[in-house]
Structure formats: C-alpha cells, structure tokens
C-alpha cells in the first residue's frame, strides 16, 4: 500500500512527511521484531548474558564473605559492574552477524535513515539483555542483604541506566565492526563512556542506604538517557556507514 | 538512466579502476566482467551508494547519488554475493524482512508465487539453515520475482550456485525487467547466457564496452 502512495504522490509535503514517518516506523518495527524473533529461536544464546550476570553476582558473597554489612556496602558497585560486563558480553554480536551475512548492507540500503536501524537494534538489545537484568535484579537483594528501599533504588537505576548501556554498546559495536580484536576494542571504547552511569546508578543505592534522597541521581541518569538517546543512534548510523564502506 | 562519470574506485590504497564512464539506459542489461580483483563488486557497491568513489560520481537521472532523495533507494534492488539470509528465519520471513526494508508488504500468496517461480515454493516455511547453497541463492533471487520490482537491479554474481533451470529462470526475469524499462547491472565470471536483450559488456580490464 505504501508503494502505491509513493508511486503516485498526489498530495503536499505534509502527506509525504506522514508517509515517511510511517515508513520509518515500519522499518523500526521490522528490524526490532526480526531481532526478537531471532533471539526467540536462539534462546540459549539470548540467555547467556543473563546467566553470566547472575553467576557473577553470586560469586561475590562467596568470595568476600558472608558479612552482611560488607555485602550491603559493596552491592551497588558490584551489581552495576556485573550489569556493565553482561552488556558488553552481549553487544559484541549486535552488528557482526548482520555484516557477515549481508543483512547490514540491505538495511543500509533502506530508503529510511540508518539511524532508524541503529535505534531498532539498540532497542532490541535492551529488551533482550537490559530489561532481563532489571527483572532479575531482586536476586541482588538476596545475595547482598539489601533493604527494600535500596533494592527499589537499584531497580530504578537499572531501568534508567541499562538503556544507556545498550545505546553506547551499539555505538561501540558499530565503531569496531570488522576490526581485528573488535571485542577488546569495544570494551576499551565503551567502558570509559559508561562511567557516569556506573557512578550515578551505584550512587543512588548508596544514597538511599544512607537515608538520603536518590532523586538527584535519578535525574542525572534520566538526563544521560535522554542525551544518549539523542546522540548515540546518530553516531552509530554514521559508524555503520563508515564500517560498511 | 544510471550513469558513472570519470569514476575511480579503490580498495585500501590500491586503485581498482579509474576514469570509468558508463551509461545504462532503461531496458539495458550490462554485464560487468574482468579478472579477479579488478573491482567488479566494488563498482556495484559504489553504484548502489554503499561505498564512496575515489573519483568521479554516480548519477541517476542526471542527479548525483549523494544529492538524491531517499526515495531513490526504493527504486534500487541490490543482491550481493552474501545472500542476506538469516539461518534461523524461514524463507518466507527472510523475504518479508527484505520487503519491509523497502517499505513493502507482500501477501503469503505473492511470496509463494515468487518462490514457485524459482521452484522452491514448497520451502516457504523451511528454515534457511536447512537449505542447500543453490536453494539459498534462489531464495535471495526470489526478490526479483516479487510484485512491484525495483527499476534498477544491481546483481553481484547472480548465476553462482544456480543449476541450468535456475539460470533459465534468472534469464527470464532479466528479460522481463528489460521489457518493462528497468535497468540491470550484473557481474558474472561465467558468460551471461541472456539472448533477449543481448547484454552490453563492460570489461573492467580495458574499460571497453561492447554488445
């Protein structure tokens, strides 16, 4: 139907923009649903980062010792570092499979801007990797003896912070696409960029634990999310075009 | 009309071709040939807008590719050597995804008809990982047989992995594309067995065009 509209454009610019918007939504959904479908058919691969997150979290109480005070003190940093590493583990394949089988070229040849593809891929990554981390975060409460309010603060922080990790991870994956040692380079590029998320995410839990408000930390995490949402897909799209040259 | 003016392409520091002039009129089929490493695939990628030329420009309807509106890409169909198929998706899902990238939707009947034309109508729900190389190639090329085909086809080694029946199907589709005024630029190591129309040949070793 959209094809028919484009073949005979009888109306003004507003209608053309509406149609372009519909096309961009269609592309976003097509890429997103395809990635979700692929993950559903490779369940083991999709679950590995989550399993890594849970196993890594469970090692700390065993290694550090069962002292609840110590565990509560290190919990925010440990959870956020594990979430970060789990994200890095999963983001490395975000574009490499599409590049090797030729799908990426086809996506870049779509009439819509590549930013739509970058946004859809990062959204799929968050839904498959970031959101599950938020869902299993209550386990951290068990492992590290966190109070209810601290746990709520951790979940809120992860909810705001993990999309940033997916967006920055997508950018790193695009920048290192096709390079030798891409996995290591990706980590070296992305980790420094994620430090603010780590600081404010862990800071929110620490603030709640010490009886202070975490609103400032949430605001900063929200601002980081907005900034990344505006900038990362654009930069990722440019990186994808350069990588595919 | 698709044209290249004084086009130069390079891979890394190595110049693959230089000063290449080419005009492909509606209805024409152009066969790019040349020794390995002469830049046939690079030229196709430049013509598709996936790579930037080292020199010169590619023009479509007299307008340079970098100044074309996004709608230009809707008129283009590029089938690369890599088939752009996902092992875990079915044949039908792969074709639907390709169509969705172009903002198109095809009914199951249209997909079935296109696949049947390639003799793989029964594989519509088969996962790509279960297909042979030839069947994968047929699946990738089934995009040519879907309704509302693009007006410009850029095909990288489309005859690879096809048996005689597949080669004949491809030739029939090329003939149809030519008759409706479409443009085809293809690379092939084999002689292109197309009789209607007889393809123009661009030899990248000499930059000479012959019919």
Interface residues (C-beta under 8 A of the other chain):
Chain A: X1 X2 X3 X6 X20 X23 X26 X27 X30 X34 X37 X38 X41 X42 X100 X101 X102 X103 X105 X106 X107 X108 X109 X110 X111 X112 X113 X244 X245
Chain B: X48 X49 X50 X51 X52 X70 X71 X72 X73 X74 X76 X78 X80 X81 X82 X83 X84 X85 X86 X87 X88 X89 X93 X97 X98 X100 X101 X102 X103 X104 X105 X148
